[in-house]
Amino acid sequence: MSGPLRDWWLQIVRQAKPQHPGGSTQGYYILAPDGTGLAWDNFPPRMPQFFAYGVQLFRQSGSRGALALPADQAVYTTPLAPPPGTTVLQLYSRIRPLPPDAGEWNSLLGRDFTWLLASEVRDMIARSGAGNGEFPLPRTFTARLLVYHMVDNTRGQVWAYQTGALRGASLTARTLRTSGAIRTLALRGEYSKRDSHPPQWTDRGQEGTLEGECDLDTANGRVTRVRVHADSRAWSDATYDPRRPPRGRYPIQTAIVEATDALSRQIPPEPALLGAHYLRPEVPGW
């Protein structure tokens, strides 16, 4: 979040949470009709008491106005829609096997979406048809997938990695077989990333390998099937959230498939809020 919308939002955060230290503004907020921040909490079991408290504060505030968001701020609230021709991919992640000392939050299923752009699909069709054997997948897709989506989101929202965290990345493809207009590619890759964000954490990272297939409809320029498995190891010494990850390095299994439901096109990936930086991520040194 940046620009006028950021200023507007931080004003609300400071009203609802005067002790806000900076950094993440994640949580649940109660706003008066005029946009004044009344209350904040980030502990789901307290929600019934939180809502009751919010109603009490609203009645005491006497607020009766309506929020009017200026146009230069409202434009920032419009979610980024998938560009025409985009293939939406669905990711499912689990910590498996689950370490014996891991908290119960670590047993949940992580879900996510990412985008494979039409221009990236055209590039894959052209390169796979050139008969030059193995070739790298488009760098924009490689960076988008590995930086923003190969993460441990089993406990919920992830504090996003930045492109500078990517230490090594390779995603390649080769033609496996062709049946009419459908060309099947074998995919494989590896990656590693690591970062530090004190005081929240001083060492966090993830590394792993990917392997699978995808089907390209060369006549219509689209992806019709994706089956990819990623085997990763993650670690984090973060203590800012009581739902902490397992200690030491722990395994994450991720499945990536094509998304076919309407909801996947209506809810953009969370990092899509970065706009052009999400569509065309720039990795230092690439």
Residue pairs with C-beta under 8 A, 6 or more apart in sequence:
1 9
1 76
1 273
2 76
3 76
4 70
4 72
4 73
4 76
5 73
5 76
5 77
8 69
8 73
9 25
10 25
11 37
12 29
12 31
12 35
12 36
12 37
13 20
13 25
13 29
13 37
13 40
14 20
14 37
15 36
15 37
15 38
16 29
16 30
16 31
16 37
16 38
16 39
16 40
17 27
17 37
17 40
23 200
24 159
26 42
26 157
27 40
27 41
27 42
28 40
28 41
28 42
28 47
28 50
29 37
29 38
29 39
29 40
30 37
30 38
30 39
30 40
30 50
30 51
30 54
30 57
30 58
31 37
31 38
31 67
32 38
32 58
32 61
32 63
32 65
33 63
33 64
33 65
33 66
33 67
34 63
34 64
34 65
34 66
34 67
35 67
35 69
36 61
36 63
38 54
38 57
38 58
38 61
39 50
39 53
39 54
39 57
41 47
41 50
69 77
79 268
79 272
79 273
80 268
80 272
80 273
80 275
80 278
81 268
82 88
82 115
82 265
82 268
83 115
83 117
83 118
83 279
84 118
85 117
85 118
85 121
85 221
85 222
86 115
86 116
86 117
86 118
87 115
87 116
87 117
87 118
87 121
87 222
87 223
87 226
87 258
88 113
88 114
88 115
88 116
88 258
88 259
88 264
88 265
89 113
89 114
89 115
89 116
89 226
89 256
89 257
89 258
89 259
90 111
90 112
90 113
90 256
90 257
90 258
90 259
90 264
91 110
91 111
91 112
91 113
91 114
91 149
91 254
91 255
91 256
92 109
92 110
92 111
92 254
92 255
92 257
93 109
93 110
93 111
93 112
93 151
93 152
93 153
93 154
93 252
93 253
93 254
93 255
94 109
94 110
94 154
94 252
94 253
95 102
95 106
95 107
95 152
95 154
95 246
95 250
95 251
95 252
95 253
96 251
96 252
96 253
97 251
98 106
98 107
98 246
99 106
99 246
99 247
99 248
99 250
101 246
101 247
102 245
102 246
102 250
103 243
103 244
103 246
105 154
105 155
105 156
105 243
106 154
106 155
106 245
106 246
107 154
108 154
108 155
109 154
110 151
110 152
110 153
110 154
111 153
112 149
112 151
112 153
112 269
113 259
113 264
113 267
113 268
113 269
114 144
114 145
114 148
114 149
114 269
115 144
115 269
115 272
115 279
116 141
116 223
117 140
117 141
117 279
118 221
118 222
119 138
120 137
120 138
120 140
120 141
121 216
121 221
121 222
121 223
122 221
123 138
124 137
124 138
124 173
124 185
124 216
125 183
125 216
125 218
125 221
127 135
127 173
128 135
128 173
128 174
128 175
128 183
128 185
128 216
129 175
129 183
129 218
133 174
134 172
134 173
134 174
135 172
135 173
135 174
136 142
136 170
136 171
136 172
137 171
137 172
137 173
137 187
137 189
139 283
139 286
140 279
140 280
140 281
141 171
142 169
142 170
142 171
142 189
143 163
143 166
143 169
143 281
143 282
143 283
143 286
144 271
144 278
144 279
144 281
145 171
146 166
146 169
146 171
146 191
146 193
147 161
147 162
147 163
147 165
147 166
147 193
147 281
147 283
148 160
148 161
148 269
148 271
148 278
148 281
149 269
149 271
150 191
150 193
150 206
150 208
150 230
150 232
150 254
151 158
151 161
151 206
152 158
152 206
152 234
152 236
152 245
152 252
154 252
155 241
155 243
155 245
156 243
157 270
159 197
159 200
160 270
160 271
161 193
161 195
162 195
163 281
163 282
163 283
163 284
164 195
164 283
164 284
165 193
165 194
165 195
165 205
166 191
166 192
166 193
166 283
167 192
167 193
167 194
168 190
168 191
168 192
168 207
169 189
169 190
169 191
169 192
169 283
170 189
170 190
170 191
171 187
171 188
171 189
171 191
171 210
172 187
172 188
172 189
173 185
173 186
173 187
173 188
173 214
174 185
174 186
175 183
175 184
175 185
175 186
176 184
176 185
176 186
176 213
177 183
177 184
178 184
181 217
181 218
181 219
181 220
182 215
182 216
182 217
182 218
182 224
183 215
183 216
183 218
184 213
184 214
184 215
184 216
185 213
185 214
185 215
185 216
186 212
186 213
187 210
187 211
187 212
187 213
187 214
187 228
188 209
188 210
188 211
188 212
189 209
189 210
189 211
190 207
190 208
190 209
190 210
191 206
191 207
191 208
191 210
192 205
192 206
192 207
193 205
193 206
193 207
194 203
194 204
194 205
195 204
195 205
196 202
196 203
196 204
197 204
199 240
200 238
200 239
200 240
201 236
201 237
201 238
201 239
201 240
202 237
203 235
203 236
203 237
204 235
204 236
204 237
204 238
205 234
205 235
205 236
206 232
206 233
206 234
206 235
206 252
207 232
207 233
208 230
208 231
208 232
208 233
208 252
209 230
209 231
209 232
210 228
210 229
210 230
210 231
210 256
211 228
211 229
212 226
212 227
212 228
212 229
212 256
213 225
213 226
213 227
213 228
214 223
214 225
214 226
214 227
214 228
215 223
215 224
215 225
215 226
216 222
216 223
216 224
217 223
217 224
223 258
224 258
225 258
226 256
226 257
226 258
227 256
227 257
228 255
228 256
228 257
229 253
229 254
229 255
229 256
230 252
230 253
230 254
230 255
230 256
231 251
231 253
232 251
232 252
232 253
232 254
233 249
233 250
233 251
233 252
234 245
234 249
234 250
234 252
235 245
235 248
235 249
235 250
236 244
236 245
238 244
238 245
259 265
269 278
271 278
272 278
